């Protein structure tokens, strides 16, 4: 028995993993464990049935029946199971499936060999073919079919108690062939279904990516790749609602490039676009993970700060202002670019007044000489007119 088990494994040692094996690799260990549980359950069932046979049916002496039909077969069955467990633990992964197929073949050989006089039990030799279906592999089905043929003809030629004619063995062989064809159909159908679901999943994934890209295009500015004006207002609405319930710190900064019209007039719009992209990159590089940077319109950017104090946000803005002033703009030669920044800390005054205060602070920064940060005044003192009111 052990020799046969070893020979089968050696014969299959050169078999490479197919694509199907690789596709099902993520479930192989779980299914192999389920099959082993089935083999252990089969041992328990065999012992229970033999006990019932001993008590109610057999004419043999209990000692003889116990030794011949229970002790020896159970010991052999147990040996196969222990060897299979060792194979699952120590064999390389691609060989474990074949080890279980060989184990199923040896187990059915043991069961049929001691009960060969029960004619209807002989088809149990087809168990390896049934087991091979779990792997959805034509190669494993062929291996299982060969194992079943070997066990069938071994019993026919070497078990003298097997009372079966040539016609009977031919019929069993034909039955095995038919069973294999059915198993092959099941495997083919399973592969078709798997390919269908793989294709469907891939199509859904491509559609999801396309939708994400379309959503991103709808929400971002093409030139700077920052969020656009509409997305800014949507996000600000949600953050204000969140602040009203959680009191999360929230600040807004409006950043305007100084004298940007003269850049376009003297160096052209292409140079202006390049400057705008570079300024946007400098602002984005300093913003935190939870901050929101958008192109509000023209040469004006907006930054929403969250989860940080106003002092920390002002430090970040000062770093941004200095970096923009010190940056080199190749399209402009030696000319510097500066920005004016208006800043406000949200004071539960609502979105419109919050924006008006920030906008007024930006206006003050421009009127006070540019290239500076101006903090917004108290919410109750904010004016009622702003670009926000008509945009």
C-alpha positions as CSV (number, residue, x, y, z in Angstrom):
1,X,0.0,0.0,0.0
2,X,2.7,2.5,1.0
3,X,4.7,1.4,-2.1
4,X,1.8,2.2,-4.3
5,X,1.2,5.5,-2.6
6,X,4.9,6.4,-3.1
7,X,4.9,5.3,-6.7
8,X,1.9,7.5,-7.6
9,X,3.5,10.5,-6.0
10,X,6.8,9.8,-7.8
11,X,5.0,9.4,-11.1
12,X,3.4,12.8,-10.7
13,X,6.5,14.6,-9.4
14,X,7.3,16.2,-12.7
15,X,3.8,17.6,-13.2
16,X,3.9,21.4,-13.4
17,X,1.2,23.7,-12.1
18,X,-1.3,24.6,-14.8
19,X,-3.0,28.0,-15.1
20,X,-6.1,26.6,-13.5
21,X,-4.1,25.6,-10.4
22,X,-2.7,29.1,-10.1
23,X,-6.2,30.6,-10.5
24,X,-7.5,28.4,-7.7
25,X,-4.4,28.5,-5.5
26,X,-6.1,30.8,-3.0
27,X,-8.6,28.1,-2.1
28,X,-6.5,25.0,-2.4
29,X,-5.4,24.7,1.2
30,X,-9.0,25.1,2.5
31,X,-10.4,22.5,0.1
32,X,-7.6,20.1,0.9
33,X,-8.4,20.4,4.5
34,X,-12.1,19.7,3.8
35,X,-11.2,16.6,1.9
36,X,-9.0,15.4,4.8
37,X,-11.9,15.9,7.1
38,X,-14.0,13.8,4.7
39,X,-11.4,11.0,4.7
40,X,-11.3,11.0,8.6
41,X,-15.1,10.9,8.6
42,X,-15.0,7.9,6.2
43,X,-12.8,6.0,8.6
44,X,-15.2,6.6,11.5
45,X,-18.2,5.6,9.3
46,X,-16.4,2.4,8.1
47,X,-15.7,1.3,11.7
48,X,-19.3,2.0,12.7
49,X,-20.7,0.0,9.8
50,X,-18.4,-2.9,10.5
51,X,-19.5,-2.9,14.2
52,X,-23.1,-3.1,13.1
53,X,-22.2,-5.9,10.7
54,X,-20.4,-7.7,13.5
55,X,-23.4,-7.4,15.9
56,X,-26.3,-8.2,13.6
57,X,-25.1,-10.0,10.4
58,X,-21.8,-11.8,10.3
59,X,-21.7,-15.6,10.8
60,X,-17.9,-15.5,11.5
61,X,-16.4,-15.7,15.0
62,X,-16.2,-12.2,16.5
63,X,-12.4,-12.5,17.0
64,X,-11.8,-13.5,13.3
65,X,-14.2,-10.8,12.0
66,X,-12.7,-8.1,14.2
67,X,-9.2,-8.9,13.1
68,X,-9.9,-9.4,9.4
69,X,-12.6,-6.8,8.8
70,X,-12.0,-4.1,11.4
71,X,-8.5,-4.1,13.0
72,X,-6.4,-4.5,9.9
73,X,-8.4,-2.3,7.5
74,X,-8.8,0.4,10.1
75,X,-5.0,0.3,10.8
76,X,-4.3,0.6,7.1
77,X,-6.8,3.4,6.7
78,X,-5.4,5.2,9.6
79,X,-1.8,4.8,8.2
80,X,-3.0,6.4,4.9
81,X,-4.5,9.3,6.7
82,X,-1.5,9.9,8.8
83,X,0.7,9.8,5.7
84,X,-1.6,12.2,4.0
85,X,-1.4,14.7,6.9
86,X,2.3,14.5,6.6
87,X,2.2,15.1,2.9
88,X,0.0,18.2,3.4
89,X,2.4,19.5,5.9
90,X,5.8,18.8,4.3
91,X,5.3,18.3,0.6
92,X,5.7,21.2,-1.8
93,X,2.4,22.8,-2.5
94,X,2.0,21.6,-6.1
95,X,2.2,17.9,-5.0
96,X,-0.4,18.0,-2.1
97,X,-3.4,17.7,-4.4
98,X,-2.0,14.6,-6.0
99,X,-1.2,13.2,-2.6
100,X,-4.9,13.4,-1.6
101,X,-5.9,11.8,-4.9
102,X,-3.6,8.9,-4.2
103,X,-4.9,8.7,-0.6
104,X,-8.5,8.5,-1.9
105,X,-7.5,5.7,-4.3
106,X,-5.7,3.7,-1.5
107,X,-8.6,4.2,0.9
108,X,-11.2,3.0,-1.6
109,X,-8.9,0.0,-2.4
110,X,-8.9,-0.9,1.3
111,X,-12.6,-0.6,1.7
112,X,-13.5,-2.5,-1.5
113,X,-10.8,-5.2,-0.9
114,X,-12.3,-6.3,2.4
115,X,-15.9,-6.0,1.2
116,X,-15.4,-7.3,-2.4
117,X,-18.2,-9.8,-2.1
118,X,-20.6,-6.9,-1.8
119,X,-20.9,-6.2,-5.5
120,X,-22.5,-2.8,-5.3
121,X,-19.5,-1.4,-3.4
122,X,-17.1,-1.7,-6.3
123,X,-18.1,1.6,-7.9
124,X,-16.6,3.2,-4.8
125,X,-13.3,2.8,-6.6
126,X,-14.4,5.9,-8.6
127,X,-13.9,8.1,-5.6
128,X,-10.6,9.6,-6.8
129,X,-12.4,10.9,-10.0
130,X,-15.0,12.6,-7.8
131,X,-12.3,14.1,-5.6
132,X,-10.5,15.5,-8.7
133,X,-13.5,17.5,-9.7
134,X,-12.8,19.8,-6.7
135,X,-9.6,21.0,-8.4
136,X,-11.2,21.9,-11.8
137,X,-8.1,20.5,-13.5
138,X,-8.1,18.1,-16.5
139,X,-4.6,16.9,-15.5
140,X,-5.8,15.8,-12.1
141,X,-8.8,14.2,-13.6
142,X,-6.6,12.1,-15.8
143,X,-4.4,11.1,-12.9
144,X,-7.5,10.2,-10.8
145,X,-8.9,8.1,-13.7
146,X,-5.6,6.2,-14.0
147,X,-5.6,5.6,-10.2
148,X,-9.1,4.2,-10.3
149,X,-8.2,1.9,-13.2
150,X,-5.2,0.6,-11.4
151,X,-7.2,-0.2,-8.2
152,X,-10.0,-1.8,-10.2
153,X,-7.7,-4.1,-12.2
154,X,-5.5,-4.9,-9.2
155,X,-8.6,-6.2,-7.4
156,X,-9.7,-8.1,-10.5
157,X,-6.4,-9.9,-11.0
158,X,-5.2,-10.3,-7.4
159,X,-8.2,-10.6,-5.2
160,X,-9.5,-14.2,-5.5
161,X,-12.7,-13.3,-3.7
162,X,-13.8,-10.9,-6.4
163,X,-16.4,-12.8,-8.3
164,X,-16.8,-10.8,-11.5
165,X,-16.8,-11.9,-15.1
166,X,-14.9,-10.4,-18.0
167,X,-18.1,-8.7,-19.2
168,X,-18.5,-7.3,-15.7
169,X,-15.0,-5.8,-15.6
170,X,-15.6,-4.4,-19.1
171,X,-18.8,-2.8,-18.0
172,X,-17.1,-1.3,-14.9
173,X,-14.4,0.1,-17.1
174,X,-17.0,1.6,-19.4
175,X,-18.8,3.0,-16.4
176,X,-15.6,4.6,-15.2
177,X,-15.1,6.1,-18.6
178,X,-18.6,7.5,-18.6
179,X,-18.1,8.9,-15.1
180,X,-14.8,10.5,-16.2
181,X,-16.6,12.1,-19.2
182,X,-19.3,13.5,-16.9
183,X,-16.5,14.8,-14.5
184,X,-14.8,16.4,-17.5
185,X,-18.0,18.1,-18.4
186,X,-18.4,19.4,-14.9
187,X,-14.9,20.7,-14.9
188,X,-15.3,22.4,-18.3
189,X,-18.5,24.0,-17.2
190,X,-16.8,25.2,-14.0
191,X,-14.0,26.7,-16.0
192,X,-16.4,28.5,-18.3
193,X,-18.3,29.9,-15.4
194,X,-15.1,31.0,-13.7
195,X,-13.9,32.7,-16.9
196,X,-17.2,34.4,-17.2
197,X,-17.1,35.8,-13.7
198,X,-13.4,36.8,-14.2
199,X,-14.4,38.7,-17.4
200,X,-17.4,40.3,-15.6
201,X,-15.2,41.3,-12.7
202,X,-12.6,42.8,-15.0
203,X,-15.3,44.7,-16.9
204,X,-16.8,46.0,-13.7
205,X,-13.3,47.0,-12.5
206,X,-12.6,48.8,-15.8
207,X,-16.0,50.6,-15.5
208,X,-15.2,51.6,-12.0
209,X,-11.9,53.0,-13.0
210,X,-13.5,54.9,-15.8
211,X,-16.2,56.3,-13.5
212,X,-13.5,57.3,-11.0
213,X,-11.5,59.1,-13.8
214,X,-14.6,60.8,-15.1
215,X,-15.5,61.8,-11.5
216,X,-12.0,63.2,-11.0
217,X,-12.2,65.1,-14.3
218,X,-15.5,66.6,-13.2
219,X,-14.1,67.7,-9.9
220,X,-10.6,68.9,-10.8
221,X,-9.1,71.8,-12.7
222,X,-7.4,70.6,-15.9
223,X,-4.5,73.1,-15.7
224,X,-3.4,72.8,-12.1
225,X,-5.0,69.4,-11.2
226,X,-6.4,71.0,-8.1
227,X,-10.1,70.7,-7.2
228,X,-12.2,73.1,-9.1
229,X,-14.6,75.9,-8.0
230,X,-17.7,73.7,-7.8
231,X,-16.0,71.0,-5.7
232,X,-14.6,73.6,-3.4
233,X,-18.1,74.8,-2.5
234,X,-19.4,71.3,-2.1
235,X,-16.5,70.4,0.2
236,X,-16.8,73.6,2.2
237,X,-20.5,72.9,2.8
238,X,-19.8,69.5,4.2
239,X,-16.9,70.7,6.4
240,X,-19.1,73.4,7.9
241,X,-21.8,70.9,8.7
242,X,-19.2,68.6,10.2
243,X,-17.8,71.6,12.3
244,X,-21.2,72.5,13.6
245,X,-21.7,69.0,15.1
246,X,-18.1,68.1,16.1
247,X,-16.5,71.6,16.6
248,X,-13.6,70.5,14.4
249,X,-11.1,73.3,13.7
250,X,-11.7,74.9,10.4
251,X,-9.9,77.8,8.6
252,X,-10.1,79.2,5.1
253,X,-7.3,80.9,3.1
254,X,-7.7,82.6,-0.3
255,X,-4.4,83.0,-2.2
256,X,-4.1,85.4,-5.2
257,X,-1.1,85.8,-7.4
258,X,0.1,89.4,-7.4
259,X,0.2,91.2,-10.8
260,X,-0.7,88.1,-12.7
261,X,-2.2,90.1,-15.5
262,X,1.2,91.7,-16.3
263,X,2.7,88.2,-16.5
264,X,0.2,87.2,-19.2
265,X,0.7,90.6,-21.0
266,X,4.5,90.5,-21.0
267,X,5.3,86.8,-21.2
268,X,2.2,85.3,-22.8
269,X,-0.5,83.1,-21.5
270,X,1.6,79.9,-21.9
271,X,4.1,81.4,-19.4
272,X,1.2,82.4,-17.2
273,X,-0.2,78.9,-17.2
274,X,3.2,77.5,-16.3
275,X,3.5,80.0,-13.4
276,X,0.0,79.0,-12.2
277,X,0.9,75.3,-12.3
278,X,4.1,75.9,-10.3
279,X,2.3,78.0,-7.7
280,X,-0.4,75.4,-7.3
281,X,2.3,72.7,-6.8
282,X,4.0,74.8,-4.1
283,X,0.7,75.2,-2.3
284,X,-0.2,71.6,-2.6
285,X,3.2,70.4,-1.3
286,X,2.7,72.2,2.0
287,X,-1.0,71.3,2.6
288,X,-1.7,68.5,5.0
289,X,-3.5,65.2,4.2
290,X,-6.7,66.5,5.7
291,X,-6.5,69.9,4.0
292,X,-8.3,70.8,0.7
293,X,-6.6,72.8,-2.0
294,X,-8.7,74.2,-5.0
295,X,-8.4,76.6,-7.9
296,X,-11.2,79.0,-7.1
297,X,-10.9,80.9,-10.3
298,X,-8.4,82.6,-12.5
299,X,-5.1,83.1,-10.6
300,X,-6.8,82.6,-7.2
301,X,-6.4,79.5,-5.1
302,X,-8.3,78.4,-2.0
303,X,-7.1,76.3,0.9
304,X,-9.4,74.8,3.6
305,X,-7.5,73.8,6.7
306,X,-8.9,71.2,9.1
307,X,-7.8,69.4,12.3
308,X,-5.2,72.1,13.2
309,X,-5.1,75.3,15.1
310,X,-5.2,78.7,13.4
311,X,-1.6,79.4,14.4
312,X,-0.5,76.2,12.7
313,X,-2.4,77.0,9.5
314,X,-0.8,80.5,9.5
315,X,2.7,79.0,9.8
316,X,1.9,76.8,6.8
317,X,0.6,79.8,4.8
318,X,3.8,81.8,5.6
319,X,5.9,78.9,4.4
320,X,3.9,78.8,1.2
321,X,4.2,82.6,0.7
322,X,8.0,82.5,1.2
323,X,8.4,79.4,-1.1
324,X,6.5,81.1,-3.9
325,X,8.5,84.3,-3.5
326,X,11.9,82.5,-3.5
327,X,11.0,80.1,-6.4
328,X,12.6,80.4,-9.8
329,X,10.3,80.7,-12.7
330,X,12.2,79.9,-15.9
331,X,9.6,81.5,-18.2
332,X,9.9,84.8,-16.4
333,X,13.7,85.2,-16.3
334,X,14.7,86.9,-13.1
335,X,11.2,88.1,-12.2
336,X,9.8,87.1,-8.9
337,X,6.2,86.0,-8.2
338,X,4.5,86.9,-5.0
339,X,1.0,86.2,-3.5
340,X,-1.4,87.9,-1.3
341,X,-3.3,85.8,1.2
342,X,-6.5,86.4,3.2
343,X,-7.1,84.1,6.1
344,X,-10.1,83.5,8.4
345,X,-10.9,81.1,11.3
346,X,-14.5,79.8,11.1
347,X,-16.6,81.3,13.9
348,X,-19.9,79.5,13.3
349,X,-21.2,82.4,11.2
350,X,-22.3,80.3,8.2
351,X,-20.7,79.6,4.9
352,X,-21.4,83.0,3.2
353,X,-20.2,85.3,6.0
354,X,-17.2,83.0,6.5
355,X,-16.2,83.4,2.8
356,X,-16.9,87.1,2.9
357,X,-14.5,87.7,5.8
358,X,-11.8,85.7,4.1
359,X,-12.4,87.6,0.8
360,X,-12.2,90.9,2.7
361,X,-8.9,89.9,4.3
362,X,-7.5,89.1,0.8
363,X,-8.7,92.5,-0.4
364,X,-6.9,94.1,2.5
365,X,-3.7,92.2,1.7
366,X,-3.8,93.5,-1.8
367,X,-4.5,97.1,-0.8
368,X,-1.8,97.1,1.9
369,X,1.0,96.4,-0.5
370,X,0.6,92.7,-1.5
371,X,2.9,89.8,-0.8
372,X,1.5,89.4,2.7
373,X,-1.0,87.5,4.9
374,X,-3.9,89.4,6.4
375,X,-6.2,87.9,9.0
376,X,-9.9,88.5,8.8
377,X,-11.7,90.6,11.3
378,X,-14.4,89.5,13.7
379,X,-17.4,87.8,12.1
380,X,-19.8,90.4,13.3
381,X,-17.9,93.1,11.6
382,X,-17.7,91.5,8.2
383,X,-19.2,93.4,5.2
384,X,-22.1,92.1,3.3
385,X,-20.8,92.5,-0.2
386,X,-18.2,90.2,-1.8
387,X,-17.5,88.4,-5.0
388,X,-19.0,85.3,-3.2
389,X,-22.4,87.0,-3.2
390,X,-22.8,86.9,-7.0
391,X,-20.6,83.9,-7.9
